[in-house]
Amino acid sequence: MLIFKDTLQLDKEFPFKINRYDLKAEDNSGETYHYHDFCEITCIEEGEGIYHVGGKDYEVSKGDIMIFNNVEPHGWTITRKNMKVLVLIFSAELVTDPLDSYIADYMKPFIERGSNFRNKLEKEDARSKNIYELLRECFTESEEKEAGFQNIIKADVIKILTFLIRHYQREDMIPEDRIGEKKQAVNRLGSALEFINEHFTENISLDQVSSMVYMSPNYFSSYFRKICGYKFSEYITIMRLKKARSLYIASDKSATEIALSCGFRNMSNFYRLYKKYLGALPGREKP
């Protein structure tokens, strides 16, 4: 799995967007997952597929709802024809007020997660239907932009979050006194991923990155694997190999030059890992 950060920026004054997408099989994320600085609520309008997140696979079809927080790597696979989705993204600032803890409660479904948490709301759940209708209204308001449309959208988003809170109250949620701890871990992992994605060709270590985000090496290693699906060292190896493959295809550099530029210091180890993870010897994929 290759994880990258979506660089989309939301409007600071009104951090909200909603769009419809027609996903095709060629749009499948494969081994490339993404995360972003905002939260996401997606409704499947047509088609079938699988969302991959947190080491779990969720089969989805028309009427299902998926939610993702701001540091949750996820991808998808279209399994039958196209999959049409309605996607709402927003930042917590849209609905929160640092001076009002009551309003901040709206973000609990994106932070307050226990071991049995599921990113998917089944279509059979009555709240899924309520959420979909509100998403449709948000889309219409966003398209037409009549007077007061932002107020209606904000009210609809708050309603959606309220339905999510009611849904997840039935789930295994983490204790109230651990919410801050969980939010902090989520934010720190985001910082760690940004650093890794920028410096993976350099000699970086688990101790270095865990120290940078103020986590113990053991806790960081366990949390990283739980969220990303790979061990820390394995993830860096895969990032380096993906870069090496792209250089083989796009450049005329020698194997040694490519290996060194991607962070490998031992050629026999480079060849062994390349074949193990990518299934062929370097250069065989070059057109």
GUKENU-600799 format. One record per residue: residue in three letters; x negated, y, z negated of N, C-alpha, C in turn. Coordinates in steps of 0.05 Angstrom, whole numbers, plus 32768, in hexadecimal, padded with zeros to 4 digits. Layout:
# GUKENU-600799
ALAXYZXYZXYZ ...
# end
This chain:
# GUKENU-600799
MET7FEF7FE880008000800080007FEF80198000 LEU7FF4802B80137FE6804580147FFA805A800A ILE7FF2806A7FF78004807D7FEB7FFB809A7FF1 PHE800C80AA7FFC800580C58002801A80D87FF7 LYS801280F17FF3802581057FE8803281147FFE ASP804C81167FFD805B8127801080558144800A THR804D8153801E8045816F8019805C8183801D LEU807481798021808B818B8025808E819D800C GLN809281B78011809681CA7FFB80B381D47FFC LEU80C081D47FE580DB81DF7FE380DA81FD7FDD ASP80F0820B7FE580F282277FDF80F1822C7FC1 LYS80E0823D7FB880DD82427F9B80F6824E7F8F GLU8104825E7F9E811C826B7F94813482577F92 PHE813582457FA4814B82317FA5813F82167FAF PRO813282077F9C812381EF7FA4813681D77FAA PHE814181D87FC2815581C47FCB815481C17FE9 LYS815781A87FF2815B81A2800E816C81898011 ILE817C81888026818B8170802C818C816C804A ASN8187815380538186814D806F819081318074 ARG8199812D808D81A0811280968189810880A8 TYR818280EE80A4816D80E280B4817780C880C1 ASP816E80C380D9817580AA80E7815B809A80E8 LEU8157808880D5813E807880D3813F806080E6 LYS812A805C80F48128804581078113803280FD ALA8112801A810980FF8006810080E280108103 GLU80DD8021811880C2802B811B80BB80408106 ASP80CF804980F680CA805C80E080C3804D80C6 ASN80C4803280C680BE802380AE80A4802C80A2 SER80A4802F8088808C803A807A807680258079 GLY807C800B807C80687FF7807B80597FF78061 GLU803E7FFA8062802E7FFB804A802980188041 THR8036802B804E803280478047804980528038 TYR80458058801F80598064800D805380818009 HIS806880908000806380AC7FFA807180B47FE0 TYR806780CA7FD5807580D67FBE807580F47FC2 HIS808381027FB18085811F7FB5808A812E7F9B ASP808881487F9C808A81597F8580A7815E7F7C PHE80BA81527F8A80D781577F8580E5813C7F81 CYS80FE813E7F77810E81267F73811F81217F8C GLU812781087F90813681017FA8814E80F07FA1 ILE816480F67FAE817C80E57FAD818580DF7FC9 THR818680C57FD0818C80BD7FEB81A480AB7FEC CYS81B680B07FFF81CD809E800381CB8091801F ILE81CF8077802081CF8069803981EA806D8047 GLU81EA8079805F8204807D806D820A80688081 GLU81F5805C808C81F9804680A081E0803580A0 GLY81E3801C80A881CC800A80AB81C47FFB8092 GLU81AE7FED809481A47FDD807D81867FDF807C GLY817B7FDD8064815E7FDE806181567FD68045 ILE813C7FDA804081317FD3802681207FEB801D TYR81247FF58005811380097FF980FF7FFB7FE7 HIS80E680047FE880D17FF87FD880C7800D7FC4 VAL80C980087FAA80C1801B7F9680BB800D7F7C GLY80A580157F6F809E800B7F55809B7FEC7F54 GLY80927FE07F6A808F7FC47F6A80A87FB47F6F LYS80BE7FC27F7480D87FB67F7980E27FBB7F95 ASP80F27FA97F9F80FF7FAD7FB9811D7FAE7FB6 TYR81297FC37FC181467FC77FBF81537FC57FDA GLU81637FB07FDE81727FAF7FF781897FC37FF6 VAL818C7FD2800C81A07FE7800C81B17FE68026 SER81C97FEF802481DB7FF1803B81EE80088036 LYS8201800C804782138024804682208027802B GLY821C803F8020822980468006821680447FEE ASP81FF80377FF181EC80357FDB81DE80507FD7 ILE81D680557FBE81C7806D7FB781AC80657FAC MET819780747FB4817C80707FA98173808B7F9D ILE816480897F86815980A17F7B813B809D7F75 PHE812C80B27F79810F80B27F75810680CB7F66 ASN80F480C87F5380EB80E07F4580D380EC7F54 ASN80C580FF7F4880B1810F7F56809581027F56 VAL809280EA7F4D807880DD7F4F807C80BE7F52 GLU808F80B77F638096809B7F66809180927F83 PRO807A80857F888075807D7FA4808A806A7FAE HIS8094806F7FC680A9805E7FD180A7805D7FEF GLY80B280477FFA80B28044801780CB8034801E TRP80CF802E803880E78020804080E2800F8059 THR80F47FFC805C80F37FEA807481107FE9807F ILE81137FEF8098812D7FEC80A581307FCF80AE THR81467FC380A581497FA680AA815E7FA080BF ARG816F7FB380C681847FAE80D9818B7FC880E8 LYS81837FC9810181887FE08112817D7FF98104 ASN818A801081088182802880FB818E802B80E0 MET8182803C80CF818E804280B58191806180B3 LYS81AA806A80B081AF808680AD81B1808D8090 VAL81A380A1808781A280A9806B81A780C78068 LEU81B480CE805181B880E9804981A680EE8031 VAL819281008034817D81038020817E811F8014 LEU818181207FF9818081397FEA816681397FDB ILE8157814F7FDD813F81527FCD8141816D7FBE PHE8137816D7FA5813881857F95812381847F7F SER811C819B7F75810A819D7F5E811A81A27F45 ALA8110819A7F2E811E819C7F15812681B97F10 GLU811781CC7F1A811D81E97F15813881F17F20 LEU814381E17F33815D81E87F3E817381E77F28 VAL817081D47F15818581CF7F02817C81D17EE5 THR816381D77EE0815A81D97EC4815381F57EBC ASP815381F97EA2814C82127E96813B820C7E7E PRO812282167E7D811082107E67811B82197E4C LEU812E822B7E4C813982357E33815382267E2B ASP815B82137E3C817482057E36817081E77E39 SER816B81D97E22816681BC7E22817E81AD7E2C TYR819681B87E2981AE81AA7E3381AD81A67E51 ILE81A681BC7E5F81A481BA7E7C818D81A77E84 ALA817781A77E75816181967E7B816881787E7B ASP817D81717E6C818681567E6B818E814A7E86 TYR8194815C7E99819D81527EB3818781427EC1 MET816E81477EBA815881397EC78151811E7EBB LYS815F81167EA6815880FD7E98815780E57EAA PRO816980E17EBE816880C97ECF814E80C77EDE PHE813F80DD7EE1812680DD7EF0810E80D97EDE ILE811280D97EC380FC80D77EB0810180C17E9C GLU811980C07E92812080AE7E7B812680927E86 ARG811180827E8A811580687E97810B80517E86 GLY811B803D7E82811280257E73810A800F7E86 SER81047FF87E7B80F97FE27E8A810D7FD67E9E ASN81277FDB7E9A813B7FD07EAC81457FE57EC1 PHE81377FFB7EC2814080107ED4814180077EF1 ARG8155800F7F00815880097F1C815C80237F2C ASN814C80277F41814F803F7F51816880407F62 LYS817680297F63818D80277F7581A780277F65 LEU81BB80367F6F81D680357F6681E680267F7B GLU81F380117F73820280007F86821A800F7F91 LYS822080097FAA823780167FB7825180107FA9 GLU82537FF97F9B826B7FF27F8C827080037F74 ASP825C80117F6A825F80227F53826F803B7F5B ALA828480417F4D829580587F54828580727F55 ARG827080737F448260808C7F44825180907F5E SER824A807A7F6B823C807D7F85824E808B7F99 LYS826780857F99827A80927FAB827C80B07FA4 ASN827E80B67F8A827F80D27F81826680E17F8A ILE824F80D57F86823580E27F8E823480E77FAC TYR823D80D37FBB823C80D67FD8824E80EE7FE2 GLU826580F07FD6827781067FDE826A81217FD7 LEU825C81227FC0824F813B7FB8823781417FCB LEU8229812C7FD38213812F7FE6821D813B8000 ARG823381308009823F813A8022824781578020 GLU8252815F80098259817B80058240818D8004 CYS822B81837FF7821281927FF7820781968014 PHE82098181802482008183803F82108198804F THR822A8197804C823C81AA805A823581C78052 GLU823381CB8038822D81E6802E821281F08038 SER81FF81DD803881E481E5804181E481EC805E GLU81F481DE806E81F581E3808B820481FD8091 GLU821B82028084822C8219808A82238232807D LYS821782308065820C82478057821F825F8054 GLU82378258804C824A826D80478244827B802C ALA825282918026824D82A0800E824F828E7FF5 GLY823B828F7FE4823B827F7FCB823382627FCF PHE8229825B7FE68223823E7FEB820E82337FD8 GLN81FB82437FCF81E782397FBC81F382337FA1 ASN820782427F998214823D7F7F822482227F81 ILE8231821D7F97824082047F9A822C81ED7F9B ILE821681F07FA9820281DA7FAB81F781D47F8F LYS81F081E97F8081E581E47F6581F981D67F54 ALA821381DE7F55822881D17F45822B81B47F4D ASP822981AF7F68822C81937F71821481827F68 VAL81FC818D7F6981E5817E7F6081E781777F42 ILE81F1818A7F3281F581857F16820A816F7F12 LYS821F816F7F228233815A7F218226813F7F27 ILE8216813E7F3C820881267F4481F7811B7F2E LEU81E8812D7F2181D681257F0C81E6811B7EF3 THR81FD81277EEF820F811E7ED9821981027EDE PHE822080FC7EF7822980E07EFE821180CD7EFA LEU81F980D67F0181E280C47EFD81DD80BF7EDF ILE81DF80D47ECF81DC80D17EB281F080BC7EA7 ARG820980BE7EB0821E80AC7EA68218808F7EAF HIS820E808D7EC8820780727ED281F180667EC2 TYR81DB80757EBE81C4806A7EB181C680687E92 GLN81DB80747E8781E080707E6A81E480527E64 ARG81ED80437E7881F280277E7581D880177E77 GLU81C480237E8181AB80157E86819980167E6D ASP818280087E6F816F80077E5A815D80207E5C MET816580357E4E8156804F7E4F814180507E39 ILE812C805F7E3D811880617E29812280737E12 PRO8117806F7DFA812080807DE3811C809D7DE8 GLU812D80AE7DDC812B80CB7DDF810F80D67DD8 ASP810380CB7DC380E980D67DBB80D280CE7DCD ARG80D880BE7DE180C280B67DF480C680C37E0F ILE80DA80D47E1380DF80E07E2D80C780F27E34 GLY80BE81037E2180A781157E27808E81057E2F GLU808A80EF7E21807380DE7E27807580D37E43 LYS808D80CA7E4B809180BE7E65808D80D37E7B LYS809880EB7E77809581017E8A807881087E8E GLN806A81097E78804D81107E79803E80FB7E89 ALA804480E17E85803780CC7E94803C80CE7EB2 VAL805580D47EB9805D80D87ED5804D80EE7EE2 ASN804B81057ED4803D811C7EDF801F81167EE2 ARG801481087ECF7FF881027ECF7FF180EE7EE6 LEU800280DB7EEB7FFE80C97F017FFE80D87F1B GLY800F80EC7F1E801080FC7F367FF5810A7F3A SER7FEA81157F257FD081237F277FBA810F7F2F ALA7FBC80F77F237FA880E37F297FA980DB7F47 LEU7FC180D77F517FC480CF7F6D7FB980E57F80 GLU7FBF80FE7F7A7FB481137F8A7F9681137F8B PHE7F8A810F7F737F6D810E7F727F6280F77F81 ILE7F6E80DF7F7E7F6480C77F8C7F6780CB7FAA ASN7F7D80D57FB37F8280D87FD07F6E80EC7FDD GLU7F6380FE7FCD7F5081127FD77F3381087FD5 HIS7F2E80F57FC27F1280EE7FBC7F0C80D07FBE PHE7F1E80C07FCB7F1A80A37FCB7F01809A7FD9 THR7EF580AA7FEA7EDC80A27FF77EC480A77FE5 GLU7EC880B47FCF7EB280BA7FBC7EB180A47FA7 ASN7E9D80A57F977E9980917F827EA980987F69 ILE7EC380937F697ED480997F527EDB807F7F43 SER7EDE80827F297EE2806A7F187EFC806D7F09 LEU7F0680567EFE7F1D80567EEE7F1A80677ED5 ASP7F0280667EC87EFD80767EB17EFE80947EB7 GLN7EF3809B7ECE7EF380B77ED67F0F80C27EDA VAL7F2080B37EE97F3A80BD7EF07F4D80BC7ED7 SER7F4B80A77EC77F5C80A57EAF7F5580BC7E9C SER7F3B80C27E997F3280D87E887F3D80F27E92 MET7F3D80F67EAC7F46810F7EB87F6381157EB2 VAL7F7480FF7EB07F9081037EAA7F9780FC7E8D TYR7F8380FB7E7C7F8680F87E607F9680DE7E58 MET7F8E80C87E657F9980AE7E5E7F82809B7E58 SER7F8780877E487F7380737E437F7080627E5C PRO7F5980577E627F5580477E7A7F6980307E7C ASN7F6E80227E657F80800B7E657F9C80147E6C TYR7FA680297E5F7FC180327E647FC4803C7E81 PHE7FB1804C7E8A7FB280567EA57FB280407EBA SER7FA1802C7EB67F9F80157EC87FB980067ECA SER7FC680017EB37FDF7FF37EB27FF680037EBF TYR7FF7801D7EB9800C802E7EC3800980327EE1 PHE7FF080357EEA7FEA80387F077FF480207F16 ARG7FED80087F0C7FF57FF07F1A80137FEC7F1A LYS80217FF47F04803E7FF17F02804B80037F17 ILE8042801C7F1A804F802F7F2C8046802B7F49 CYS802C80257F4E802280257F69802180097F75 GLY80227FF47F6480227FD97F6E80067FCD7F74 TYR7FF17FDD7F6E7FD67FD37F727FC57FDB7F59 LYS7FB07FCC7F557F9C7FD47F417F8E7FED7F4C PHE7F837FFD7F397F7680167F407F6080117F55 SER7F4E7FFE7F507F387FF97F627F427FEE7F7D GLU7F567FDE7F7D7F617FD37F957F6E7FE97FA7 TYR7F7B7FFB7F9A7F8880117FA97F7380227FB7 ILE7F5D80287FA97F4780387FB57F3B80287FCD THR7F37800E7FC97F2C7FFE7FDE7F3D7FFF7FF7 ILE7F577FFC7FF37F6A7FFC800A7F6A80188018 MET7F69802D80087F68804880147F4F804A8025 ARG7F388041801B7F1F8042802A7F2080328044 LEU7F2C801A80427F2E8009805A7F408014806F LYS7F56802080677F69802D807A7F5A80438089 LYS7F4B8053807A7F3C806980877F27805D809A ALA7F1A804880917F05803B80A37F12803180BD ARG7F29802580BB7F37801B80D37F3E803280E6 SER7F48804880DB7F4F805F80EC7F36806A80F9 LEU7F1F806A80EB7F06807480F77EFC8061810D TYR7EFF804781097EF78034811E7F0780398138 ILE7F20803F81357F328043814C7F2D805E8159 ALA7F27807281497F26808E81547F0A80988159 SER7EF5808A81517EDA809581547EC78080815F ASP7EAF808981667E9A807781707E848073815B LYS7E8A807881427E778074812D7E7080578129 SER7E598051811F7E518036811A7E5F802B8101 ALA7E5E801180FD7E6B800580E57E5E800F80CC THR7E44801380CC7E36801D80B47E3F803980AE GLU7E40804A80C27E48806680BE7E64806780B3 ILE7E76805780BE7E92805780B57E94804E8099 ALA7E87803880937E88802C80787E7E80408063 LEU7E68804D80697E5C806080567E6E80798052 SER7E7A808280697E8B809A80677EA580948058 CYS7EAD807B80567EC5807480487EC1806B802C GLY7EA8806B80237EA2806580077E97804A8001 PHE7E91803A80167E85802080117E6780228012 ARG7E59801480007E3C80157FFF7E2F7FFA8006 ASN7E3F7FE680097E357FCB80107E437FC08028 MET7E357FBB803E7E427FB380577E4F7F988055 SER7E427F8580487E4E7F6A80477E687F6C8037 ASN7E697F7C80227E817F7F80137E967F8D8023 PHE7E8E7FA180337EA17FAF80457EAE7F9C8059 TYR7E9E7F8C80667EA97F7980797EBC7F65806C ARG7EB57F5B80547EC57F4880467EE07F54803E LEU7EE07F6C80337EF97F79802B7F0A7F818043 TYR7EFD7F8A80597F0C7F9180717F1C7F7A807B LYS7F0F7F63807D7F1D7F4B80877F327F428073 LYS7F2D7F4480597F407F3A80457F597F4B8046 TYR7F577F6580487F6F7F7680467F7B7F7D8061 LEU7F6B7F7F80767F767F87808F7F777F7080A4 GLY7F6D7F59809C7F727F4180AC7F607F3E80C5 ALA7F4D7F4F80C97F3B7F4D80E07F217F5A80DA LEU7F0D7F5380E97EF37F6080E57EF47F7D80F1 PRO7EE47F8F80E67EE47FAB80EF7EDF7FAD810D GLY7EEE7FBE811A7EEA7FC481367EFB7FB28149 ARG7F067F9C813F7F157F8B81507F2F7F97815A GLU7F397FAB814B7F537FB881527F4F7FCF8166 LYS7F367FD5816C7F317FEC817D7F3B7FE7819A PRO7F4B7FF981A57F557FF581C07F3F7FF481D5 
# end
